[in-house]
Amino acid sequence: MKNTFILFCFLLVNFSFAQKKQDFIILSPNGKIEVKIAVNDKISWSISHEKDLILAPSEMSLTLDQNEILGKNAVVLNSKKETINTSFETPLYKKKSVQNNYNQLTLNFKNDFSIEYRVFDDGAAYRFVTKKKKDITIKSEEVVLNFDKDYNTLMPYVRDLRNPKDQFISSFESHYENKKISEFAKDTLAFLPFLIDYKNHKKAIFLEANLEDYPGLFVTNNQNKTGFESRFSKYPTQETNGGFNYLNKLITERAYYLVKTKGTRTFPWRAIVISENDSALANNDMVQKLADPSKIKDISWIKPGKVAWDWWNDWNIYNVDFKAGINTQTYKYYIDFASKNKVEYVVLDEGWSVETDIMKHNPNVDLEALIAYAKERNVGIILWASWMAIHDKTEVVFDNYAKLGVKGFKVDFIDRDDAKMVNSVYDIAQKAANHKLIIDFHGMYKPTGIQRTFPNILNFEGVKGLENNKWTPNDDVPLYDTTIPFIRMMAGPMDYTPGAMRNATKSEFKPSHSTPMSQGTRCHQLALYTIFEAPLQMMADSPTAFMAAQESTDFIAKIPTVFDETVALDSEVGKFVTIARKKANTWYLGAITNWDSREITIDFSFLEKGKKFQAEIFSDGLNADKAATDYKKEMITVDSTTKLTYRLANGGGLAMIIK
C-alpha cells in the first residue's frame, strides 16, 4: 500500500510537470518564420527567421484584480491550428485590397483565457482573449522583448512632455535616435513603432494593433539591458485643464489599474514585422490585417482628398485688397484657391471659434456664409477643434455643425493614449460617423488600426511633421523624412502636412513663423505627396505661395490621396525612399534622399508590359544644391523596360506622374 501511494505521488508530480512544460511550434505560410511557444511556469514565445533569431524567449502575461495572473502556472486545456488565406477590400488605403494569409495557433487555458498566435510571411503577432462571465480589472500587462545580441535600434523617445511629471502625456512627435539596446535613453520611455537592425539586411518593426478599451504600449530597458519591457499608463481618476492654452486634460491622479473592462473580450495585438530588405517595410499591411473590419456599413459619403490649410502659413496671403487674417474674406480667398485647383477641402484652424467652446464663433468669421460659398464651388469645410471642446459636448457639436454643412473636424491636443482617452477616440469616431463627418486626429498617438474600423478617420498626426520646421533649425528633417516611411507609416496614415513652396538648403534654412520654409528641395516636397500615406493630405503653404509656383501646384493637385496599388522600389532606411502607387490607369512615383546627394535608378518594370506611357517628371535642377527651389520639368515616353538614372540633390527628390 505504501509503495502504491509513493508511485501515485510520483505519477502525480510527473503529470503536473507535463501540464506545466509544453512546447508548440507554428510556421509562416512560406516556412521562413518559426514561432516557438513555451508553456512552463510562465508563457513565452521566440521567433526565428530562417536561421536568424529575431526574438529570444520573451514572456507574456496579464495580471487581473485579486492578483490573478493569466500566464503564470498556466494549464493548457487544448490547442487549435488553422490556416487562413483570404483578402479584404480597402477602398481608402494605399491599395484597393489586402491579402491576408497566415497560420494561427490558439492555446486555450484553464481559468477562461486563451492566447492567439498568428504567423504571416512578413511577421508574427499574439493577443490575449478572456472569456470571463463578469467584468474584469486589468492591473498590468507583461510584454517582454528579449534579444540575443546588443542590436542597434531606431527608437522614438518621449521628449515633448506636456507635463514633466507624467511621461504618459505627450504629443508623440519624436525623431528616431540610433542607439544600441543597452543604450536606451535614461529617464524616459519610448513609444511604438520602433525598429531593430540585425545588421544582416534584416530588420524588425515592433507594433501594436487593435488598441481598443485599453492603454497604449510604451517600453523601457529591462534590468539586464538585453531587451525591453512594457509600461502602460494607469487609468486617470482626476484631471485638470493644462498644457498649451489649457487645451489638455492633465492627469493629477491615477488608479492602480489600467482599465476596468468586459470579461469576455480580445486584447490588443503585439506584433513584429520582419523584413529581409528595407523596401518591404515601406509597403506593409500588418496593422490593416490585424485591425477589426469597418463598423460603418455605407462609406460612400467618405471623401478623401487634399486640404488647403491656413495655420502653417500664418494666413499669409498678400497682393490682395483686404487685411489677411482669421476673417471671412481670407477664407473666401482660400476657398477660391481650392476650387480653382480642384482641392477638395479647406480647413479653418484655430481662431475661427472660442478654443474652449466651439459653439461660440469668432465674430470676424461668418461660418454659415463660408459653408454656402464653399458648397457653390464644390469645396468642403473642415473645422479645427481641441479634443477638450469636442469631448465636453460631442453630440451637440456634431449635430449642430453637420446640419450647417460642415464636412468634418480636425481634432487636436489629444496627447494621451490611456484607456480613457482611447475610449474617447472611439466614441468621437462613432458619433462623427453617425453624422457623416470625417475626422483628422491631430496631437494624436500612433494609429493602431482604428482607421480600418472607422474609415471616416482619414488621418492622424503622431508624427513630427512640417509644422516643426517653423521653429526647429537643428532638426535633421531629410533624415527623418527618409526614416518614417519604414517605421511610423507602418502604423497608418500620417498628417505630416507637406507642401512648402519656400525651400531651403541646409545652410540657408532658418525658422520663420509667417514665411515658413522646408528643409530640402522643391522636388523633395512634391515627392512627399506620393510617398507619405494620407487619405486627407494637407497643402501647407499659402494660396499666394502656391499660385506663385503654379506649375508645382498643378502637379500636386493631380496626385490622389488613396490608391489601388503600391510598389516599394529600391530604398534604404534613413537614406532614400522610392515608392510608386497606381490609381486607375495612372502611376505616381516619388523618391527622396537625406542630406546626402545620390544617384538613383528607376526601374519601370512595374508598368504594364507592351504599353507606352508618358511620364511627367519633376527632378532636382542642376543648381538645387544652392537654390533648393530649382527643378527641371520634362515629358518623356517610358515603358516596362525603361531604366533611368537621376541625381538627387542634398535633401532632394524626384516626382513623376506616369500615364
N, C-alpha and C positions, 0 to 999 in steps of 0.2 A: 504493500500500500504506500509506504514511504517512497519507494523508488518510482512508483506511478505518479505520485504528486510532484516529485522533482522533475520527471520527464514532462509533465504537464506545464510546469513553470517555464522549463526550457523552451518548449514549443511556443508558449505564450509570448516570451521575450522575443523569440525569433520572428513570430508573426507581427508583433508590434514594430520591430525593426524594419521588416519588409514593407509594412504600411508606411513607414516614415521615409524610407530611402527608395525612391523610384526615379527613373530617368526616362525622358521622352525626347524624341528627335523628329523634327519636321524640316523638310527641304522646300526651297523655292521651286516653282514650276520648271525652270531651266536647270535645276540641280546645283547652281553655283553657290547659293546661300544655304547654310545649315544652322539651324537654331536648336540648341540643346537646353532642355528644361530639367532641372534637378529639384526634386521634392524631397527634402530632408527635414531637419528641424526648422529650416526656412526654405522658401521657394526662390530659385534664382534661374536666370537664363544667360546663355552666352551665344555669341554669333560669330560665325566664320564665313569668309568669302573666299571660295576655293581653299587655298592653304593658309590664308592670312586671317589671324584672329582680329576681328573688328571690335568685339566687346568681350572682355573677360567676365567670368561668372559674377553676376550682379543681382542683388536681392530686390525683392518687391514685397510690399505688404500694405494693408490698410488697418489702421487702429480705430476701433469704434469706442463708443462710450462703454463704461464698465470694463475698460481695458481689454476688450475682446480684439485680438489681433488676427485678422484674416491673412494667413501666410505663415504663421508660426505653428509648428507641430501640426501642419495641415494633413488631413487624411483624404486621399483621392477615392472618390466613390466610383467614378468611371471616366472614360475619356472618349472623345469622338473626333475622327479626322474626316475632312471633306475637302473637295476641290471645287472652286468657283471660277468660272470663266464666262464673263458677261460684259456688257457695256452699258453706258447710260448717256443720255443727251445732255450737253452743257451749252445752251444757247447764248450764255452771257460770259464766255470764257475765252481762252486763247486757242481753243479748238472746239469743234461742234459736238464731239463725243469723246468719251474716255473709256479705254479698255480696262477692265477690272478683273485681273486674273491672279488668283492666289490660292495657296493651300492653308487650311485652317485646322488648328488643334484646339479643342475645347476640353479643359480639365474641370470636372465637377467635383467639388469638395464637400465634405461634411460641414455642417454649420451654414448651409444655404448660401454658398457663393461659388462662383466659377471664375476662371481666367481664360480669356480667348487670346490665342496667338495667331497672327496672320503673317505669312511669309510670301512676299512678292519677288519678282525678278530684280527689283530695284531697292529692296529693303524689307524691314520687318516691323511689327508692332504688337503691342499687347494692351489689354484693358481688363479691369475687374468688372464683374457683374454680380450684383447681390439679389437675393430672392427672399428677403425678409418680409414678414407679413406686416410689421409695424414700421413706422418711420425710424430712421437711424440718425445718429450723430457721428460725423467723421471727425475724430480728434487730430489725426495726422495721416500722412501717406509717405511710405518709404519708396523713393525712386533712386536707384543707385546706378552709376555708370563707372565701371572699373575698366582699366586698360593695362596691357602687358608692358607698355613702354611709355616713356615720357614724351608723347607726341606734341607737335605744335597745334595750337588752336587759333581760330578767329572768333573772338568772343565779344558780344555786346554787354558791357558792364553798366550797371545802374549808376549814371553820373549826374543826370539832370534831376536833382531831387526837389520836388515841390514842398517837401517837408523833411529837413535834415534829420529829424528824429525818427523818421519812418521810411525805410528803404523800399517799401512796397508802393509808395506813391511816387509816380514817375511819368514822364511823357513818353518813355520807351523810344527815345531818339539817341542813338549812340553809334559812334564809329566802331569798327572792329579792331580790337587790339590783338596783335600777333604775339602770343605768349605760350610757353610750354604749359602742360597740365599742372606741373608743380609750381608754376609761377603765377597762379591765379591771383588777381589783384586783391590786395588786402582791404578789409573794412568795407566791402561792398558785395553785391550779388550780381549774377548775370542772368539775363533772360533769354528766351528761345526765339528763333532758331539760332544755333551756333554750329561751327564746323570743326572737325578733327582732320588733320592732314597726316596720312600714314606714310608719306614720303616714297611711295612706290606707284604714284599716279592715282592711288585710291584715296577717296575722301568720304567722309560721312557727315551728314547733317542730322542733328537731333531736333525733333519737333514734338508738338502735341496737337491733337485734333479732337474735334467734337467736344470742345470745352463748354459745358452747359451745367448750370446749377452747381458750380464748383470753381475754386480759385485757380488762377494760372500758376504755372510751374516756374520757379526760379532755381538756380543751382549755386552751390559753393564748393570749394575744395573739400574732399574727405580728409580725415585725420592724417592719413599716410601720404596725402598729396599724390595719389596714384589714380585719381579719378574725381568724380563729383557725386554729391548727394543733394537731395531735394530740400527746398524751402518753400513754404506756402504762407500767404497772408491769412491771418486768423479773421474770423467774421467780425465786421465792425458792429459795435453796440452803441457807441456815441460818436457824433460827428459835429464839426463846427465849420462855418464858412472860412475860407482862407485861400492861399495861393495868389496867383496873378489876378488883380482886380477882384479878389474874393469870389472867384468863379469856380473854385474847387470845394469839395467837401473834404476837409482834413479830418482824419480819424484820431480821436482823443482816447478812445478805449476800445479794446478788442476782447472778444470772448476767448474761451480756452479751446474752442473747436474751429474747424474750417467751415463746416456747413451742417445744418440740420436738413435732412433730405428724405426722399422716399426710400423705403426699404427695398423695393424692387425697382432696380434701375441699372443702366450701364454707366460706367465712369469714363473719363477722357482717355483717349488712346495715347500711349507713349510710343513714339515711332522713331525709327532710324532709317534714313535713306543712304544707300551705299552706291558709290559711283566709281567706275574704272576710268572715266575721263571727265574733265570739267564740264564739257558741253552738255552732257546729260543732266547735270544739276540745274541748268538754265531752262530745262523743259521737262519738269517733273510734275506728276499729278497726285502725289501721295495724300495730301490733305483733302483733295477732292474725293479720292477713293474712300477715305475714312469718315467723311462727313455724312450726316443724315441727309436724306433727299429733301427736296423742296417741300415746304409746308404751304406754299402758295400754288393753288391749282391753276389759275389763269395768270400767266405772266406776260400776256400780250401788251399790257399797258406799260410795262417797264422798258424805258427807252434809254439805252446807253448813249454816250456822246461826249463832246468836248464842251468846256465851260469857259467863258470869258470871266476873268477873275479880277477883282478890284484891289484887294488888300496888299498883295505883294508889290504892286507898282505905286502904292500910296495914292490911288485915284489921280494919278499924274497924267492927265491929258492936257494938251495945250494947242495953240493956234485955233482957239475957239472964242466965241464972244460971250462966254459966261464964266463965272468962277467955279472951277472944278472942285469937287469935294463930295461929301456924302449928301447928295441932294438929287432931286428929280431930274434936272437937266443932265447931270453927269450920267445917271443910269440910263436915260434915254439914248445917250451917245453910245454907251456900251451895248445896248440892245441893237441900235442901228449897225454897229460894227459886227455884232454876232450874226445878224440877219444877212448882211451883205456877204459875209464869208461862210455862210451855212454852218455856223457854230450853234449847237443845239440849245445851250443854256447860258444864262448869266447868273452869277451868284452875287447876292447882296451880303457882304461880310459884315463884321462887327460895326455898329454905329447906326444901322437902319432902325434899331429899336433900343429901348432901355435894356441893358445887358442882363439884368436880373429879373426882368419881367417883359417878355417879348410880346405881350398883349398891348403894350404901350409903345407907340411908334415915335420915331423922330419926326417932328413937325415939318422938317425940310424934305422928307421923303413921302411922296404921295403913292403909297404902295398899290392901291387899287387902280390908279391911273397907269402905273407902270406895268401891272399884270395885263391890263387890257391892251396897252401899247405893244407889249411883247407878243401877246397872242396874235394880234393882227400881222405880226412879222414872223410868225412861226418860231418863236423863241420861248423857252420855258424859264420861269423864275425859280431859283433855289435860294432859300434863306439860311443864313448863318444863325446859330443859337448855341448858347452854352448848354452843356448837359444839365446843369442845375435848373436852368429855366425851363427846359423840356420836361425834366423828371418831375418837377413840382406839380405840373398840371398837363400831363401828356395828352390825355383825351381831349381836353378843352382846346389846347393849342392846335392839335392836328385837325380836329373837326373844323375849327374856325378857318384855318389857312387853306385847307383842302377846298372848302366851299368858295373861298376867294379865287381859287385857280392856281395856287402855288403848286409846283411840281415836286418839291422835296425839301429836305433840310440837311445842312452841314452841321453836325452836332459835335461840339468842341469841348475841350477840357474834361475829358473822362478821367484819364491819368491814373487809373487803378484797374486791377483785374481780380479783386477779391470776389467771393461768391455773390455778395450783394450787388456789386457793380455788374458782374456778368449777367445776373438775372435781369438787371435793369436794361442792359443792351438787348437782350432777347425780347423784353417787354416792349421797348421802343420799336424794334424791328417789326413785331407783330402788329402793333397798333398803327404804325405807319402803313403797313401793307393793307390793313383794313380800310384805310382812307386813300389807298393808291398813291402813296408818297414814296419817293426814292430817298435813300439815306446815304450820306458820306460821313463816316465816323472819323472825326479828327481828334488829335490828342488822345490816341487810342492805342491799346495793346495790340499785339500782332493778331491778324485773323487766324482762326483755327478751324475753318470750315463752315462757319455760320453763313458765309457768302453763298454757299450752295443751298443751305437750309432756308435762308431768306434772300432770294436773289434780288430783292429790291434794295439790298445793301450793295451799292455799286463800287464803293471804295473805302479804304481805311488808311489812316496815317501810320503811326508806329514805325516811322522811317525818318531819318534826318535829311529832310528834303531841301528843295531850293530856297525855302524861306530863310534857312540858316545862313545862306550866302550874304544876306543883308548885313550880318553882324560878325561873322567868324572868318577873318582873313587867314588864320593859321590852319584851318581845316584843309585837309588834302581831299578835295571834292572829287577829282577824276579817279583817284584810287577808290574812294567809296562807291562811286558810280559803277566801277568795274568789279565790285565785290558783291553788292546787294542782289544782283540777278541770280547769284548762286546760293544765297542764304535767305535773306529776308523775303525775297519774292517767292520763294518756295512755299511760304505760308499763305500767300494770297496777294491780292491787288495792293498797290502802293500809291497813296496820294502824295507823290513826290513833287508834283506841280512844276513840270518843266515849262520851257517856252521863253527863256530870256533872249531878247534881241540885242542887248548890250553884252558883248562877250569879251573876256579878258584873258591874256596870258598870265602865267603865274606871277611874273614880276610886276605886271600892270594892275592886277586885281586890287580893289580896295572896297571896304564896306560903304554902302550908301543906302539911306532909308528911302529917299524919293526917286532916285535913279539907280536902282539896284542892277547888278550885273552878275554874270555867271563866270565860274572858273572853267576855262576851256573854250573851244571854238564854236562858231555858229553851227557847223555840221554836227558837233557833239550834241547840241540841243535838239536839232532836227531828228537825229537818230533815236533819242530817248522816247519819242512818240511811238516807235515800233518796239523798242527793247523793253520798256517798263510796262508791266501789265496794269491796266487801269480802265475798267469799263466806263468810268466817269473821269475824264482826263482834263486837267486844268490847262488853260493858256495863261501863263502867269504874268506876262508883260502887258503894258497898257495898249489900248487901241492905237494911240499915236505912234508908239514904237512899232507895233505890228504893221501899220499902214506905211510907215517909212521903210519897212522891209517886206513889201507886198509879195515879192517872189517867194520868200521863205514862208510867209503866211499862207499863200496859196497851196504850197506843198504840204504844210501841216494840216490844213483844212481837208485835204483829200485822204488822210490816214484814218481808218476806222479805229474804234476802241475795243471791239471784240472781233474774233477771227474764227475761221473754220479749220485752220491747220497751222501748226507751229513746227519749225525745224530749227534746232540749235546747231549752228555751224561752228567752225573752229574757234575756240575760246579758252581762256585761262584765267582762273580766279585772281582778281586784283591786278590783272594786266590788260586784257582786252576781252570784249564780248562781241559776238556776231550772231544775230538772230534773224530769221526770215519767217514771215507769217503771211497766210493767204486768206483773203476774203473774196468769196465768189470766184471770179476768174483773174483776180489781180493779186500779185505778191508785193509785200512791203519788206524792205530789208534795212536793218540798222546795225552799225558797228561803231564802237567807241574804244578809246585807249586811255590809259592812265597818263601821267605826265611824261611818259617816255614816247617819243616818236617811234613809229614802227611801220613796216610794210606788212600788209595782209593780202592774202589771195582769196578771192571769192570764187568758189566753185559752184556753178549754176546748175549742177546736176539734179537739184530739187525741182527744176522746171519740167513740165510735161515734154516727153521726148517727141521729136518730129515736128515741133511747132516753133515759130519765130516769135520773139517777144520784143517789145520796145521798152527800154529802161530809161527812166528819167532819174538822173544821178546828180546828187549834190556831194561834192568831195572838198576836202580842205584845199584852199588856194596855196600857191607856191609861197606866199608871204604870211600864211596863217600863224607861223611861229612868232611873228611880231605883231600882226594885226589879226586878232582872233576872229574878227568878222569876215575875213577873206575866205571866199569859197569859189568853186568852179561848178557851173551847171552844164550838163551835156545830155544829149539824147542819143542813144546808141541801140543797135539791134543785138540781141543775145539769144542763145538757145541753150539746151541742156548740156552741150559740150563746151560751152564757153568757160574760160578761166581768166579772171582779170586781177591784176595786182595794183593796189593803191597804197600810197603813202599817207598815213595818218599823222598829222602834226602833234606836237606836245598837247595833251588834253584834247585830242582831235576826234573826228568822227566821219562817218560815211552814211548816207541815207539814199535809198532808192525806192521808186515805185515802178513795178515791172508788170506790163500787161500786153 
